[in-house]
Amino acid sequence: MDKEQDEIQFLGFFGILKESCTIVSSWRKIFTQITIFLILPLSFIYLAHIQISKIIFTQIDHNEFMLLNFSKGSKSYNKIDNTLTTEWMTFWLFKIGYLLFFVILSLLSTSAVVYTIACIYTAKETTLNKVLSVVPKVWKRLMITFTWNFVFVFVYNFLCILILFSIMFSKGFEHMGYVSGTAFLLVLSIPYFMGLLYITVIWHLASVVSVLEESYGLNAMRKSQGLIKGKMGISAAVFVVLGLSFFGIQHMFKIHVVFGHEGIGKRIVYGIICLVLLSISMLFQLIMETIVYFVCKSYHHENIDKSSLADHLGGYLGEYTPLQHKDIQFEEF
């Protein structure tokens, strides 16, 4: 973060990417450690859940097919039916456990990366031990912000489903042909995904706000909403490109590992490649969303007081008395 604050606002997508590469190369050791201890396990859990889900669901699909070969109430039917019940319970318990671990590791990784970049920005010395000691304290704030995001996404999807069903069961839609109806639904999906992207951008930026400012939860979401005004285009571009790379790696993993027909050796190699690529993608996503925060602050001509920010970061370690909200607020130029 060597650029002057009033210059950061002019960074585009490639400028943010270049700045991210510069940060990683200059502080290779600490980011390698964070990747190994937090991001790599997060990536492994994500990819492993895809493989394990496929194994469990394949067995469920096989038993459901076998169930068709026996009459209801027979001994064989009841045995397979009981097995299916157990397998479905295992599947959903596995999904719940995976989501819990994924969310926890995701928030811990976010805490570590954002805190580290803020320390770099304020020229504050940091080590892996310091980062790991701060992470549990920051994680609590991020969890509240994540919970609010979950509420917004749930309500948003619920309302969209209500609107969709009201349209599908309306008289006008019933008279549409298959092609016209499908095209109409595809057109409706555009504003839906735009709204979902808007909420996602606000949430990711709110995560950075939760670490670097006193605001968290709903207040951080409001703060984030104000910050992206005027910079929604570049913010959306960053998350869309990173999202596409994320799903591209996931698709490659499914093709070559989950549904691949190569030998076990090649599948392991592809799995390792996908694991490394996904870890790098996640690391750069966290770094770039932090830089987007600084870009938005600069665009709104809000000066970031490095000494106040350093005191705020030190408050997580008990080095300073945590600043009051009015002290940590960034002044305008």
Order of alpha helices (4+ residues) and beta strands (2+ residues): alpha-alpha-alpha-alpha-alpha-alpha-alpha-alpha-alpha-alpha-alpha-beta-alpha-alpha-beta
